[in-house]
Amino acid sequence: MSAKNETVQLQTTQYLTFMLRDEGFAIEISKVREVLDVTTMTRIPRMPEYLSGVINLRGNVVPVMDLGQKLGMGSIEYTKNTCIMIVDLEVDANMVEMGVLTDSVQMVLDLNPEDIEAVPKMGTNLNTEFIKGMGRQSEEKFLIILDIDKVLASEGEAVLREIDNTASLQLGEATPKEVVGVEA
């Protein structure tokens, strides 16, 4: 193997491709822990609409988010292909598992840097920092490569905070807001 071939192989990155509302997306395979069939979810009151609930994953509570809805694409329509990708996020220097609902998972795809186009300029007020690039799947078709940490990291932190607050309320514990003005 020549040095040039070794360099190209080292630069190739694997992506897991999936569908959201008839559009192709991809994330780095290293971020995906596993892919599950949809299972029973427990809905938590007062959560954002895009948070579908939590699942029991081998004894751990894992929040599950409808990624399409989070990205403003509408609610998911469950089919036999609907699945949950378990992704690893870094939140406050801790690794957190988060489930992401997708319409279907497609395949693992190797992309070289030359197969990835820069994010097009969409206007000054549009935030596209959660998109890493546009992966060329064919001559006419692109995949939107997501930076899943940027899509979900702030949500992971907010969701974890909300779940803690909701659990506290359900257990009858006072929140700091309720304690204000009470003399000890």
C-alpha positions as a printed NumPy array, in Angstrom:
array([[  0.   ,   0.   ,   0.   ],
       [  1.418,   3.372,  -0.946],
       [  1.74 ,   6.33 ,   1.448],
       [ -0.874,   8.216,  -0.596],
       [ -3.441,   5.411,  -0.144],
       [ -2.728,   5.272,   3.6  ],
       [ -3.321,   9.026,   3.914],
       [ -6.65 ,   8.805,   2.06 ],
       [ -7.748,   5.882,   4.243],
       [ -6.884,   7.787,   7.434],
       [ -8.988,  10.756,   6.306],
       [-12.049,   8.655,   5.468],
       [-14.747,   8.914,   8.133],
       [-17.65 ,   6.534,   8.654],
       [-21.14 ,   7.973,   9.017],
       [-24.421,   6.349,   9.967],
       [-27.059,   7.502,   7.499],
       [-30.719,   7.842,   8.422],
       [-33.952,   9.381,   7.198],
       [-36.007,  12.163,   8.756],
       [-39.244,  13.036,   6.922],
       [-37.917,  11.928,   3.483],
       [-34.57 ,  13.719,   3.859],
       [-31.212,  11.987,   4.235],
       [-29.008,  12.77 ,   7.231],
       [-25.786,  11.378,   8.643],
       [-23.782,  11.506,  11.878],
       [-20.344,  10.168,  12.689],
       [-20.615,   6.488,  13.561],
       [-18.362,   7.037,  16.588],
       [-21.203,   9.017,  18.241],
       [-23.716,   6.153,  17.933],
       [-23.697,   3.568,  20.682],
       [-26.496,   1.383,  19.292],
       [-29.704,   1.336,  17.263],
       [-32.901,  -0.025,  18.838],
       [-36.396,  -0.84 ,  17.719],
       [-38.939,   1.549,  19.188],
       [-39.953,   0.412,  22.642],
       [-42.375,   1.605,  25.301],
       [-41.658,   5.19 ,  26.29 ],
       [-42.743,   6.913,  29.469],
       [-43.917,  10.428,  28.719],
       [-42.856,  13.012,  31.282],
       [-45.27 ,  15.875,  31.998],
       [-44.281,  19.446,  31.117],
       [-41.539,  18.36 ,  28.71 ],
       [-41.034,  20.062,  25.345],
       [-43.134,  18.521,  22.565],
       [-40.046,  17.114,  20.779],
       [-39.119,  15.061,  23.859],
       [-40.943,  11.79 ,  23.233],
       [-40.264,  10.404,  26.7  ],
       [-37.771,   8.182,  28.443],
       [-36.93 ,   4.521,  27.988],
       [-35.421,   1.913,  30.26 ],
       [-32.119,   0.895,  28.689],
       [-30.636,  -1.914,  30.761],
       [-31.737,  -0.229,  33.995],
       [-30.809,   3.323,  32.967],
       [-33.296,   6.113,  32.245],
       [-32.541,   7.468,  28.77 ],
       [-34.412,  10.491,  27.348],
       [-35.627,  10.083,  23.752],
       [-36.048,  13.025,  21.414],
       [-37.87 ,  13.214,  18.076],
       [-34.977,  14.658,  16.062],
       [-37.171,  15.639,  13.118],
       [-39.483,  17.617,  15.359],
       [-36.494,  19.216,  17.116],
       [-35.246,  20.358,  13.71 ],
       [-38.657,  21.843,  12.823],
       [-39.666,  19.077,  10.406],
       [-42.915,  17.986,  12.103],
       [-43.775,  15.03 ,  14.32 ],
       [-42.717,  11.507,  13.508],
       [-45.17 ,   9.031,  11.999],
       [-44.309,   5.653,  13.47 ],
       [-43.724,   2.797,  11.011],
       [-42.031,  -0.586,  11.219],
       [-38.762,   1.171,  10.229],
       [-38.871,   3.787,  13.004],
       [-35.983,   3.308,  15.392],
       [-34.08 ,   4.897,  18.245],
       [-30.393,   5.717,  17.876],
       [-28.625,   5.852,  21.224],
       [-25.961,   8.542,  20.973],
       [-23.272,   9.629,  23.398],
       [-23.128,  13.33 ,  24.265],
       [-20.751,  15.249,  26.453],
       [-22.711,  17.431,  28.904],
       [-20.822,  19.339,  31.615],
       [-17.772,  17.081,  31.12 ],
       [-19.949,  13.971,  31.66 ],
       [-20.944,  11.442,  29.029],
       [-24.731,  11.235,  28.681],
       [-26.795,   8.805,  26.642],
       [-29.651,  10.282,  24.623],
       [-32.095,   8.479,  22.364],
       [-32.906,   9.983,  18.99 ],
       [-36.025,   8.914,  17.077],
       [-35.491,   8.542,  13.328],
       [-37.823,   7.45 ,  10.547],
       [-35.301,   4.784,   9.525],
       [-31.608,   3.978,   9.684],
       [-30.082,   3.356,   6.268],
       [-26.419,   2.257,   6.275],
       [-22.873,   3.021,   7.3  ],
       [-21.172,   5.141,   4.646],
       [-17.484,   5.988,   4.208],
       [-16.936,   9.594,   3.143],
       [-13.657,  11.179,   2.151],
       [-13.142,  14.897,   2.842],
       [-13.531,  15.629,  -0.891],
       [-17.039,  14.066,  -0.744],
       [-18.165,  16.669,   1.819],
       [-19.193,  20.151,   0.693],
       [-19.24 ,  23.173,   2.98 ],
       [-22.565,  24.296,   4.423],
       [-24.104,  26.759,   1.957],
       [-24.741,  30.305,   3.125],
       [-28.45 ,  30.51 ,   3.886],
       [-28.729,  34.089,   5.118],
       [-27.452,  36.055,   8.051],
       [-30.187,  35.117,  10.543],
       [-30.187,  31.36 ,   9.989],
       [-28.174,  29.258,  12.423],
       [-26.522,  26.379,  10.57 ],
       [-23.72 ,  25.705,  13.048],
       [-25.277,  22.3  ,  13.856],
       [-24.58 ,  21.157,  10.262],
       [-21.028,  19.894,   9.649],
       [-21.402,  19.722,   5.899],
       [-23.235,  18.277,   2.948],
       [-22.127,  14.753,   2.071],
       [-22.328,  13.799,  -1.583],
       [-24.322,  10.57 ,  -1.757],
       [-24.689,  10.615,  -5.562],
       [-24.42 ,  13.165,  -8.366],
       [-27.796,  14.717,  -7.462],
       [-28.321,  13.757,  -3.833],
       [-26.738,  15.168,  -0.682],
       [-26.844,  13.991,   2.921],
       [-26.997,  16.597,   5.66 ],
       [-24.157,  15.767,   8.046],
       [-25.178,  16.806,  11.547],
       [-22.926,  17.77 ,  14.425],
       [-25.09 ,  15.818,  16.853],
       [-23.354,  17.382,  19.865],
       [-24.402,  20.859,  18.734],
       [-27.935,  19.693,  17.957],
       [-28.426,  17.918,  21.276],
       [-25.84 ,  19.057,  23.85 ],
       [-27.785,  22.055,  25.134],
       [-30.926,  19.946,  24.963],
       [-29.229,  17.163,  26.884],
       [-28.401,  19.584,  29.669],
       [-31.872,  21.147,  29.657],
       [-33.621,  17.782,  29.475],
       [-31.588,  16.392,  32.35 ],
       [-32.396,  19.494,  34.424],
       [-36.108,  19.245,  33.569],
       [-36.222,  15.53 ,  34.365],
       [-34.578,  16.211,  37.736],
       [-37.06 ,  19.051,  38.441],
       [-40.058,  16.974,  37.381],
       [-38.906,  14.03 ,  39.467],
       [-38.486,  16.351,  42.455],
       [-41.991,  17.756,  42.002],
       [-43.479,  14.281,  41.642],
       [-41.714,  13.207,  44.829],
       [-43.201,  16.208,  46.649],
       [-39.906,  18.017,  47.171],
       [-39.961,  21.813,  47.177],
       [-38.175,  23.609,  44.389],
       [-35.977,  26.591,  45.246],
       [-38.679,  28.9  ,  43.865],
       [-41.217,  27.483,  46.31 ],
       [-38.846,  27.885,  49.272],
       [-38.271,  31.624,  48.713],
       [-39.877,  33.7  ,  51.448],
       [-40.28 ,  30.788,  53.87 ],
       [-38.612,  31.403,  57.208],
       [-36.628,  28.594,  58.734]])
